[in-house]
Every structure is written in C-alpha cells, then in structure tokens.
C-alpha cells in the first residue's frame, strides 16, 4: 500500500476496509471505537489520539501514554480492566487471548487471565484482550464497560508529543462518518459523573480569572440537568455498627472526638470508611474499615498522598 496521508478521509477509509473487509464486523468495530473516543473526549478532550499507521498496518486508539484499542489485519486488541472483564469473559465464554508484558521478556500471550501480567506499566490492573475478526460481531459489545474502566484509569497518564504528531484527522472523520450517533450512549454512573466534573473543574482552574469571568458572563444562570445511573454496594450494617462501637466517639485517624451528635439518636457522628474500597475489591469486614470524622474521611478520598 502506498504511503498513507493521515489527514485524508479516503486513505483512512481504504485502510480500515482493507484491515477489516467484512462489513458487519467493520460497522461493529466502528461503533465500538466511536463510543470509546466519545467517552474519552468527555473526560479529557486533549489526552487521546487516533493513530493511522502510515504503512496501513494498523489503526490504534491511544489514551494518554497507553494504547487502548488496536485493529490490524488479523485480530483486534482491546485493553481492559482485568477485575471487571474477567467475570464477563467467564460468564459469556468469550474466546479470547490475553496479552501482558514482562520486562526483559516482552509481550506475553496467555489463555488464562490470572497467569497474564499487566500489559501497560503505568495503568494498574490492565489486561490486553485479543479477539479474532470473526468474533467481533458476537462478542465486542461485552468489552465496552471494562474498556471504559481502563480509559478512566489511563487518563492519569499524559499524551506524548510524538503521539500527538501521529494523530489522524482523516481516521477520526471516517469513524464519525459511520458512527451511529443516534444510538443512545450508555449513561455514566455516578462515580464517572464525579470524575468528569473534577476534570472540568481542573480545566477551569487552568484559565485566568479574566477568561473565567468572560465565560461566566455568557453562561446560563440555571444549571443543566443530566441523568446518571448509580451502582451501589449493599454494605453490611453490622460492620458499620461494630466500627462505630470500636471508635467509641473518637476518630480513629486524628483521635479527636466526633464533631457533633446525630439528632435522631444522639450518637457521635463518625463516618465508616473502607480502607481498600469496595470498588477496588476490598472486603466488607471490620478489619477493612475505619471510623473517621468528616475531615479525615474527605482526606482519605481526596488527599491520599497525605493520608
């Protein structure tokens, strides 16, 4: 294939059609990739790129310093969070090869996820999932949520200058010319919504006061409304009760007394925090919780380097 022009729509179209000739598999892939790009762009619009290989050997979607989705002529690689993709693969019996990396050895392919090391160094719990083209149509949608879990984690890395230079405007235009924008995007869960708000806040902080005030003068006084889904863990009430009893009205971090008493039962107000969070696979046990005053609880979540 002749040298590819990354800015050219037709070149991108030709490459993807050559890499993935089956139209049904190609449309499934395009919608999966378009959804992932849209999701990443909401979180941090300047920290991803789509790399169309100049020799036409692959199309690669990158998040920060990490590659995320890669299509070549014989297989599709999707990076996922291993803790969330493992039960899905086991339940659906998805034919997949796992890709990991070991220093001094290089990439490692395994059929068992627990025997496969993380694939990328800077994003913990990462695992590469390789599926053949023939399995894209029946199975690709099962990777959606876990791939988004990986995207959120990889956003903590920074896109490198050489990756920005490899960005293909033509490939982006091609993907979104076919992406089903009428498809209802999956609602973000509450934790995702909070992370998106934090990313927007961080972006606002980088502006000067003059720039912020100019934007505020053009902004609506009424906030927009959105709908999010909330996934919650059903915590064991006996663990909470025992932790509060153990604390005896004193924060187990700063050792100060609770800041006030609850109106309903006049007990000292403390909050029970999971040391290893439930979302990270922590146990809901008395050994994994600590009773904290509100200040220490906020520090546990937002000031971990000083906690």
TAFEN-V730648 format. One record per residue. N is the residue number from 0. RES is the residue in three letters. SS is DSSP state (hx for helix, st for strand, lp for the rest). PHI is phi as a letter, one per 20 degrees, with the letter a starting at -180 (NA if undefined). Layout:
N:RES:SS:PHI, N:RES:SS:PHI
//
This chain:
0:UNK:lp:NA, 1:UNK:lp:f, 2:UNK:lp:g, 3:UNK:lp:e, 4:UNK:lp:e, 5:UNK:lp:f, 6:UNK:lp:e, 7:UNK:lp:e, 8:UNK:hx:g, 9:UNK:hx:f, 10:UNK:hx:f, 11:UNK:hx:f, 12:UNK:hx:g, 13:UNK:hx:f, 14:UNK:hx:f, 15:UNK:hx:f, 16:UNK:hx:f, 17:UNK:hx:f, 18:UNK:hx:f, 19:UNK:lp:c, 20:UNK:lp:f, 21:UNK:lp:f, 22:UNK:hx:f, 23:UNK:hx:f, 24:UNK:hx:f, 25:UNK:hx:f, 26:UNK:hx:f, 27:UNK:hx:f, 28:UNK:hx:f, 29:UNK:hx:g, 30:UNK:hx:f, 31:UNK:hx:f, 32:UNK:hx:f, 33:UNK:hx:f, 34:UNK:hx:f, 35:UNK:hx:f, 36:UNK:hx:f, 37:UNK:hx:f, 38:UNK:hx:f, 39:UNK:hx:f, 40:UNK:hx:f, 41:UNK:hx:f, 42:UNK:hx:f, 43:UNK:lp:b, 44:UNK:lp:f, 45:UNK:lp:d, 46:UNK:lp:c, 47:UNK:st:b, 48:UNK:st:b, 49:UNK:st:d, 50:UNK:st:d, 51:UNK:st:e, 52:UNK:lp:g, 53:UNK:lp:f, 54:UNK:lp:e, 55:UNK:lp:m, 56:UNK:lp:e, 57:UNK:lp:a, 58:UNK:st:c, 59:UNK:st:c, 60:UNK:st:d, 61:UNK:st:d, 62:UNK:st:d, 63:UNK:lp:l, 64:UNK:lp:e, 65:UNK:st:d, 66:UNK:st:f, 67:UNK:st:c, 68:UNK:st:c, 69:UNK:st:c, 70:UNK:st:d, 71:UNK:lp:c, 72:UNK:lp:f, 73:UNK:lp:c, 74:UNK:st:b, 75:UNK:st:c, 76:UNK:st:d, 77:UNK:st:c, 78:UNK:st:e, 79:UNK:st:c, 80:UNK:st:e, 81:UNK:hx:f, 82:UNK:hx:f, 83:UNK:hx:e, 84:UNK:hx:e, 85:UNK:hx:g, 86:UNK:hx:f, 87:UNK:hx:f, 88:UNK:hx:f, 89:UNK:hx:f, 90:UNK:hx:f, 91:UNK:hx:e, 92:UNK:lp:l, 93:UNK:lp:f, 94:UNK:lp:f, 95:UNK:lp:b, 96:UNK:st:d, 97:UNK:st:e, 98:UNK:st:d, 99:UNK:st:c, 100:UNK:st:b, 101:UNK:st:c, 102:UNK:lp:f, 103:UNK:lp:n, 104:UNK:lp:d, 105:UNK:st:o, 106:UNK:st:f, 107:UNK:st:c, 108:UNK:st:d, 109:UNK:st:c, 110:UNK:lp:e, 111:UNK:lp:d, 112:UNK:hx:f, 113:UNK:hx:f, 114:UNK:hx:d, 115:UNK:lp:d, 116:UNK:lp:f, 117:UNK:lp:g, 118:UNK:lp:e, 119:UNK:lp:d, 120:UNK:lp:f, 121:UNK:lp:e, 122:UNK:lp:c, 123:UNK:lp:f, 124:UNK:lp:m, 125:UNK:st:e, 126:UNK:st:b, 127:UNK:st:e, 128:UNK:st:d, 129:UNK:st:d, 130:UNK:st:c, 131:UNK:st:f, 132:UNK:hx:g, 133:UNK:hx:f, 134:UNK:hx:d, 135:UNK:hx:f, 136:UNK:hx:f, 137:UNK:hx:f, 138:UNK:hx:c, 139:UNK:hx:f, 140:UNK:hx:f, 141:UNK:hx:f, 142:UNK:hx:e, 143:UNK:hx:g, 144:UNK:hx:f, 145:UNK:hx:f, 146:UNK:hx:f, 147:UNK:hx:f, 148:UNK:hx:f, 149:UNK:hx:f, 150:UNK:hx:g, 151:UNK:hx:f, 152:UNK:hx:f, 153:UNK:hx:f, 154:UNK:lp:f, 155:UNK:lp:f, 156:UNK:lp:e, 157:UNK:lp:d, 158:UNK:lp:f, 159:UNK:lp:e, 160:UNK:hx:g, 161:UNK:hx:f, 162:UNK:hx:f, 163:UNK:hx:f, 164:UNK:hx:f, 165:UNK:lp:e, 166:UNK:st:f, 167:UNK:lp:d, 168:UNK:hx:f, 169:UNK:hx:f, 170:UNK:hx:f, 171:UNK:hx:f, 172:UNK:hx:f, 173:UNK:hx:f, 174:UNK:hx:g, 175:UNK:hx:e, 176:UNK:hx:f, 177:UNK:hx:d, 178:UNK:lp:f, 179:UNK:lp:f, 180:UNK:lp:f, 181:UNK:lp:e, 182:UNK:lp:f, 183:UNK:lp:f, 184:UNK:lp:f, 185:UNK:lp:f, 186:UNK:lp:f, 187:UNK:lp:f, 188:UNK:st:e, 189:UNK:hx:f, 190:UNK:hx:f, 191:UNK:hx:f, 192:UNK:hx:f, 193:UNK:hx:f, 194:UNK:hx:f, 195:UNK:hx:f, 196:UNK:hx:f, 197:UNK:hx:f, 198:UNK:hx:f, 199:UNK:hx:f, 200:UNK:hx:f, 201:UNK:hx:f, 202:UNK:hx:f, 203:UNK:hx:f, 204:UNK:hx:f, 205:UNK:lp:f, 206:UNK:lp:e, 207:UNK:lp:f, 208:UNK:hx:f, 209:UNK:hx:f, 210:UNK:hx:f, 211:UNK:hx:f, 212:UNK:hx:f, 213:UNK:hx:f, 214:UNK:hx:f, 215:UNK:hx:f, 216:UNK:hx:f, 217:UNK:hx:d, 218:UNK:lp:e, 219:UNK:lp:f, 220:UNK:lp:f, 221:UNK:lp:d, 222:UNK:lp:f, 223:UNK:lp:f, 224:UNK:lp:d, 225:UNK:lp:b, 226:UNK:lp:d, 227:UNK:lp:c, 228:UNK:st:d, 229:UNK:lp:c, 230:UNK:lp:d, 231:UNK:lp:c, 232:UNK:lp:e, 233:UNK:lp:e, 234:UNK:lp:f, 235:UNK:lp:f, 236:UNK:hx:f, 237:UNK:hx:f, 238:UNK:hx:f, 239:UNK:hx:f, 240:UNK:hx:f, 241:UNK:hx:f, 242:UNK:hx:f, 243:UNK:hx:f, 244:UNK:hx:f, 245:UNK:hx:f, 246:UNK:hx:f, 247:UNK:lp:l, 248:UNK:lp:n, 249:UNK:st:c, 250:UNK:lp:f, 251:UNK:lp:f, 252:UNK:lp:d, 253:UNK:lp:e, 254:UNK:lp:m, 255:UNK:lp:e, 256:UNK:st:f, 257:UNK:lp:g, 258:UNK:lp:f, 259:UNK:lp:a, 260:UNK:st:d, 261:UNK:lp:f, 262:UNK:lp:f, 263:UNK:lp:f, 264:UNK:lp:c, 265:UNK:lp:m, 266:UNK:lp:e, 267:UNK:st:f, 268:UNK:lp:e, 269:UNK:lp:c, 270:UNK:st:d, 271:UNK:st:e, 272:UNK:st:d, 273:UNK:st:e, 274:UNK:lp:f, 275:UNK:lp:e, 276:UNK:lp:f, 277:UNK:hx:f, 278:UNK:hx:f, 279:UNK:hx:e, 280:UNK:lp:n, 281:UNK:lp:f, 282:UNK:lp:e, 283:UNK:lp:e, 284:UNK:lp:c, 285:UNK:hx:f, 286:UNK:hx:f, 287:UNK:hx:d, 288:UNK:st:c, 289:UNK:st:b, 290:UNK:st:e, 291:UNK:st:c, 292:UNK:lp:f, 293:UNK:hx:g, 294:UNK:hx:f, 295:UNK:hx:f, 296:UNK:hx:f, 297:UNK:hx:f, 298:UNK:hx:f, 299:UNK:hx:f, 300:UNK:hx:e, 301:UNK:hx:d, 302:UNK:lp:c, 303:UNK:lp:f, 304:UNK:lp:f, 305:UNK:lp:d, 306:UNK:lp:f
//
